[in-house]
């Protein structure tokens, strides 16, 4: 550590990456050498859960340290973070940090108030960033959109063409991938044939770090979206024409599933899961580039790094597909790795339940600020390494994203998806409370991670505290006022298949 210099803080969110497929999980993707290297000198939290099953409320919690029923950013509240709430970026900025948010996910933007407190921010487009080869951010606080953003803007003006394009990209993304590969072959240059999601991200980070004076600590937030559907593949991952054809015809649209137009077979679920695991493995290379940027800037030894996800992803478990389906383990359990400044821990497994509510307090504590300055109930991750958490970790499902979808969705899907559920974790026990039916289920997720055996009949007395906590959270969510998203936010949500 530099004397008198607080550590740099780096938080990397691997969007949609679930714990079971990540190193340390039940069936980890391999090889992932950069993650394994990081784990050799970090604390891994095998008991970690998101607070939500989709991006917006999860990130609002990450930045505020508050549960969704406290900051009210959810589908039954509002989809814009209150500017008056204290946020980790703003608090660190006031303490002398230079702050940067670079997100492949276009929802981490001013449209939803999720870059408040950052001096500089850049975020991806929704339709074209997966196939664009742009090396500069599509959109940023500096207001310099590139050609990809201009193309998106023109397409959005073609009266429904944007929506059709988004649906087609989601349904058969391999077709777009073919076009990208052909275009690259026809263009001069030595850029690799891989459909990198937001390929501008690493150069933007590297340039920003090089321009920031070494005397100033930095807080960097990064969102990598590669593991979010629809999935694109590296060329080297498709060794034969047969493999490529299976990839191109793989249907992937969530809204087709929600509408009942598409009911995947077990083989289709397995194919999608395989594509997903390939994208998770590809994230390892990008993590290596991010760490390399900090090393090149001479900052890595003085950096606290947190690597996590905002939520998981389902591939047929309990009949769910992708996310925004419920509070099952596939959607809530996330990887969480904490590397303190300088490392030096060896590989350690944390013993307590951890959550996204703890990331802000961890960053503030490292910077020498009060860990409770955000006003939430999160605790620094250091407090959970060798002792259990005091009280449960909570999470929720808010159903369909917009009230209009509740009217449009077929009855079967509406009943299975559009439910307010609250989950509570404590010890080996997980309780799920269904608001509509006022019923609870209890699982031993240590012995029964697939949640196949409901223990409520025998565990109800011992779970009274968890039930009370979930009912209180549900009541707070239900007491809020639902505010429809703006037209721009609605457009972005629809282009990703959320509406």
N, C-alpha and C positions, 0 to 999 in steps of 0.2 A: 504493500500500500504506500502511496505517496503521502508523506507527513502532512497533516492538515488538509488533505484532499479527500472528500467523501467518495465512496465508490461509484462507478458508473452502474446504471441499472438497465438491464436488457430483458424484456419480456417478449417471448415468441409464442404465438398461438398457432398451432397446427389445426386449422379449421376442420371439423368433422372427424378427427382422429380419435378412435375409441381405445380404451386401455387394453382390451383383450388382444388386439393385433399389434400392439406396440411392444418394443423390448421391455421385459418385465411382466408382460401379460401372459394369459393362458396359452395363446398360440401366436407368438411374436413373428413378425415379418423379419426375414434375414436374407442377406447380411445388411446391417445398418452400422457401418464402422464408426461414423462420427458420433452417433448416439451412444454407442458402446463406450467410446473414448470419454464422452462426457460423463457417463454413469460411473466410470472408475474414480471420479473425483467429485461426486455430488451426492445429494440425498434424494432418494427415490421414495415417493409416497404411494404405496400400493393401494391405500384407502383414500381415494380422491374422487369427488363427484362434482359435476357442474351443478349450477343452480337452475338451469333451464335446458330445454331440448332444442333451442335454436339460437341463432347468432345475436340478435339485437338485445334481448334481456340479459344474456350471458355477458356480453361485453359491457353493458351498462353497469352490471355488478362488478366486473373486474376493475373498472375505472373509479367506482364510488365506494366499494367495500360494503355495499348495502344489498340486501335481498330484493328481488323484483317487487314484492309487495310494499317495500319501503321507498324505492325510487319510482315505482309505478310505470316503468317502461316494459310493457307487455301487451299482448293482443287485446286484453280486456281493460286496459288502461290507456296509455298513450305511447306512441312510437317516437318520442323525442325526449331526450334527457334534459331535465330541468337545468338551465344554466346557473341557477343559484346554488345548486348542490356542490359541495367541495369535491374535487376530483384529484386523483393522484398526480396527473400531469401538471395541473395548476399549482398544487402545493410544492412539488419539486422545482417547478420553474421559479416560484417565489423564493426558494431556498438557494437559487443560483445555478440550477441545472439548465443546460440547453436541452430542449425536448423535441422529439421527432416521432411521428407516427407514419409508417409506411404499410399500407394494407392492400393486398390483392382483392380483398372483399370490398366492393363498392359501397356496402352499407356502413362501413366505418368511415363516416364522412360528416360534414357539417349538416347535411340534410336531417340527420337524426341526433345531432348534438354530441356525437361520439368522438370528436377530436378537440373538444373544449380543453384548453390548458396547454395544448401543444403549439410551440412557436412555428413549426413547420409540419405539414402533413401532405401526404399524397395517397390517392386511392384509385383502385381500378375501375374500369367501366364494367358494365354488366353483360353486354352482348358480345363484344368483340375482343375482350382482353385475353380470352383463351386462345384465340387464333392470331392475334396481332403479334408482330415481331418488334413492336416499338421498344426503344431503349430509354425513353423518357416517360415520366408518369403521365397517364392519360388525363388525370385531373389533380390539382393540388391547390393549396391555399395561396400559392403565388399566381394562380389564374392563368397558366400557360398551357392550355390543352394542346395535345399533339394531334397528328392526323387520325389516329384511331378514334379519339373522342369526337373529332369533327365528323368522321364517317358515321359514328353512332348517332350523332345529332341529326344528320340528314335522313338516316333510315327511320328514326323516330317520327319524323315529319311526314312519312308516307302513309298515313291513315291506316294503321293496323298492321303495316308491314313489320314493324318492330315486334309486335306481339307474335305474329306468325313465325318470324325468324327465331325468336326465343323459344317457341314451342318446338320448332323443328330441330334446333340445336340441342335442346334437352332430350328430344325423342331419339334422334340418331346422330350423336356427336361425331361418330366415326366418319360420316360423310364430310363434315367440315374439316376433319383431320386430313382426309385425302387431298382436299383442295389446298390446304396449307403446305403439304409436302410437295405437291406439284409446283406451287408458286416458288418454293425455296429452291427446287431443282432448276427452275428457269432463271433464278436470280444469281448474279455473281456474288462471291463471298465465301467465307469458310465457316459460317455459323452452323452449329450442329443441327441435325434433323431431329429435333425434339420439340414437342408443343409445350414449351415452358409457359406456365401460368404466370402472367405478370413478369416477363423477363426483364423489365425495367427496375425491378425492386432492388436487387443486389447492387447494381451500379449506382442507384440513387443513394443507398446507404453508404457505400464506399466513398462517394463524392462528398456527402455531408460530413462524414467523420474526418475526412482529410481537410475540410475547410473549417472545422471547429477547433479553436485553440486548445492545446493539450492541457492548459491550466483549468479549463472548465469541465466539470463532470457532465455526463450526458445521461439522459433517460430516453431509451429507444423502445418503442412498441412496434412489433412486426406481426402481421397476419399473413400466413401462407395458405392459399386456398386450393392447392392441388388435389386434396383428398375430398373436396366437395363435388358432388355430382353436377354436371355430367363429366365422365372420365375420358381423358385422352391418354394415349399410350406413346412411349418412346419407340422409335423405329426398331431399336435392337431388341425390344421385348416382343416382337412379332416375327418369329423366325420363318414362318411359312405362309403361303397364300391362304391355306385353310385357316390358320390362326387369324390372319388379317380379315378374312371374310366374316368369321364369327364375331370379331370385334366390331366391324362396320355395321352389322345388322343387330347389334345388341341395343335393345330399347332401354331407355333410362329415365323417362319423364315421370316425375312424381305426381303431377296433376292428372296424368292419364290413369295412374293408380287410384288417386283420390276419387276421380269421377266414376270409377268402376269400368272404364273402357279397357283396362289392361289388368289382367290377373296373372302375375308371373308364375311360371312353373318352378319346381325345385331346381331344375337345371339353369333357368334364367337367374334365379337368386344366386346360385353358385358362381355363374359367370360374372355377375356384377360384383360379387365379393372378391373374386380373383382380380378384376380390374382395379378395384379399390385398393387391394393390398399392393398392387404394383405402384400405384400413385403414392401410397404411404412410404414404400421403399425409396421412391424417387425423392422424397422430401429430405432424405439423409444428405444427399449431395448439396442441397440448398442450405441446410444447417451448417455444413462445413464451410460454405462460402461466407455465411454470416459471421461465423466465428473467425474466419480468416481475415475479414474486414476489420474486426476489432483488434486482432493481432497486428495487422499491418499498421494500424493507427497507434500501436503501443499502448492499448487500453485493456487488453484481455485480462492481464493479471490483476487489474483493479476493478473487475466487473462482476457484479452479482447478476447471475442469469437464472431466469425461471422459464422452463419449457413446459407447455401444457397444451390443452385444447379447450374449445368453448363448449363442445358437446360431442357425443358419439354418432354412430351411424348403424342402422339396422338393415339386415338382409334376410328377412323372413322370420326372424325371432318374434314369437307371439303375433305373427301375421303382419308385422310392420315393415315398412320400406323407407330407407334413408332416415330422415329425422322429422321433427314436429309431429310425432305420433303419440308419445306417451312418456312414462317415467320408468321404462324398463332399463335394465342394466346396459344393454347395447347402446342406448342413447344418453345415459347419464354418467357412466363411469369413464373417466378420462385419465390419461397419463399426467403426471406432475413430477417434474424434476427440478430440484433447487440446488444451484451451484453457488456457494458463497464466494465472496471476493477472495481471489488467491487459491481457491480450491483447498486442497490439503485434507479433505475429510476421509478419503478413501470412499468405497461404495458403502453407503449407509441406507438402511430402510427405515423410514419414519414409521412410528407406531400409531399415531393418532389420525383420525379422519381429517382430511384437508378439503378445501373448497376454494372457488374463485373469490369468495369474500376475503380470503386471507392474503391475496397477492398485493393489494394496496398497502395494508399494514406492514407487510414484509419490506416493501420498497421504502416506505417512510422511515421505518426503524433503522434500516441500513444507512439512510441519509442523515440520521441523528435527529429526526423529527418525531413527535409523539405518534405512536402507532395507532392511537385512537382518534387522530385528527379528522378522519373521514366521517366519524360519527356512527359507524356500523358496529357489528359484533365480531368482525374478523380478528384474527390474532396473527402475529408473525409466525411464519412457518418454523422458525427455530424452536418455538414453544411446543411443537407437535412432534419433534424428532424422537424423544425418549419417554413421552408420557401421553396418555389419552387426552382427547379433547374434553373440555367441560361443556356438556350439553350436546345436542345432536347437530348434524349437518342437514340442511333442508334443501329441497328442490321442488320444481313444479312443472306442470304442463298446462298451457293456457288454451289449447285447442287450435282451431283454425285461426289464421292470422287476421282476417277481416270479416266483419259481420255479413257482408255481401256473400262471402263464400259459405256461410252457414245456411243461407237460403238456397244457394245453387247446388251444394253438394248433395248427391243421392243419399237417401235415408240410411242405407247400410253403412256407408263411410262416415256420414255425419255422426251417427251414434258411436262409432268406434274411435273417432278422432276428436270431435269437438266436445271434450270433457275437461273440466277443471279438476286436476289431480294434484295432490301434494305428497311428497315422499320425505321420510325422515330416516337418517342413518345413525346408528349408535351401536358400538361394539360389532357383533356379527349380525345384528338385527336390522332389517329394513321394513318400515311400515309405509303402506300406500293408502292414502285416504281419498275416496271418491266423493266429491262434494254432492253430486246429483243424487246419489243413492244413500248418502250418509253411512257408508260402509267402509270397513278397513280390511286390508290384507297384510299379513306379516310373513316375511321370508328370512331364512338364515342364509344370507348371501355368501357367507364363508364356505359352507358346505353345499349350498344349492344356488350357484351363480346364475343358473338358467331360470330361477324363480318358478319352479314347477310344483312346489308343495306349499300350500297356504297353511300357516301355523296359527292363524288367528284363534281358532277354537281352543287351543291349549295355551296360547301366549297372550291372550287379551288382557289379563290382569297385570302381567309384567310390562305390557306396552302402553299402559294408561298415560304415562308422561309423553310418549311420542305422539299418541293420538291427540292429546291436548295441544301440542305444539303445531301439528298439521292443521287442526281446526282453526286455531288462532290465525295462522298464516292465510288460510283460505278465506276467512272472514275479512281480513284486511284487503285481500285482492278484490273480493266481491264488492267492497265498499267504495272502490274508486269509480271514476267516471270514464266511460269508454269514449275516446276521441278518435275519429277516423283519420287515417294518415293523409298527408298532403298528396296531391296528384303526382308529384315527382317521386315521392317515396313509394307510392302505390305502383308506379310504373316500374321502379327498380325491383320491388318485391315480385311483381308479376313476371319480369324477364328472367328471374331465377326460378320460377315455377312455384313460388309460395302462394300465389293467388290464382 
